[in-house]
Amino acid sequence: MTKLRSKRGCVLARFTPERLQADFTVLPYVRQPVVLIPTRDSFVVEAGRPGLQPAER
């Protein structure tokens, strides 16, 4: 994703037989401890429905 290229973070992926959800997190600071890591975007791929869809928040 282009908007995340200059940021550091990770992807938390959750898999079930019905869907895959990917939560993209971004660290606000690299050299300081962070208590909460905000989720930037979330997407799902549902079984039988190809393609990424924005996840409901």
C-alpha positions in Angstrom: 0.0 0.0 0.0 1.5 3.3 -1.1 0.3 5.3 1.9 2.2 3.0 4.3 5.6 3.0 2.6 7.3 5.6 4.7 5.9 4.3 8.0 6.9 1.3 10.2 4.3 -1.1 11.5 3.0 -4.6 10.9 0.0 -6.6 9.7 -2.1 -8.7 12.0 -3.9 -11.4 9.9 -6.8 -13.5 11.3 -7.9 -16.5 9.3 -11.2 -18.4 9.6 -12.9 -20.7 7.1 -15.2 -17.9 6.3 -12.8 -15.0 5.9 -9.4 -13.4 6.2 -9.0 -10.1 8.0 -5.8 -8.0 7.7 -5.3 -5.1 10.1 -2.5 -2.7 9.1 -0.9 -1.0 12.1 1.5 2.0 12.1 3.9 3.0 14.8 3.7 6.7 15.6 7.2 6.7 17.1 10.1 4.4 16.3 12.5 5.2 19.1 9.9 5.6 22.0 7.8 2.9 23.7 4.2 2.8 22.5 1.3 1.6 24.7 -1.3 1.4 22.0 -0.5 0.8 18.3 -3.2 2.3 16.2 -4.8 0.3 13.3 -4.5 2.4 10.1 -6.7 0.2 7.8 -8.5 -3.1 7.9 -9.5 -5.3 5.0 -11.3 -8.6 4.6 -11.5 -11.3 2.0 -14.6 -13.4 2.4 -15.0 -16.9 1.2 -16.5 -17.1 -2.3 -16.0 -13.3 -2.8 -12.7 -12.5 -4.5 -10.9 -9.3 -3.8 -10.2 -7.0 -0.8 -13.1 -5.2 0.9 -12.8 -2.6 3.6 -13.6 -4.1 7.0 -16.3 -2.7 9.1 -15.0 -0.9 12.2 
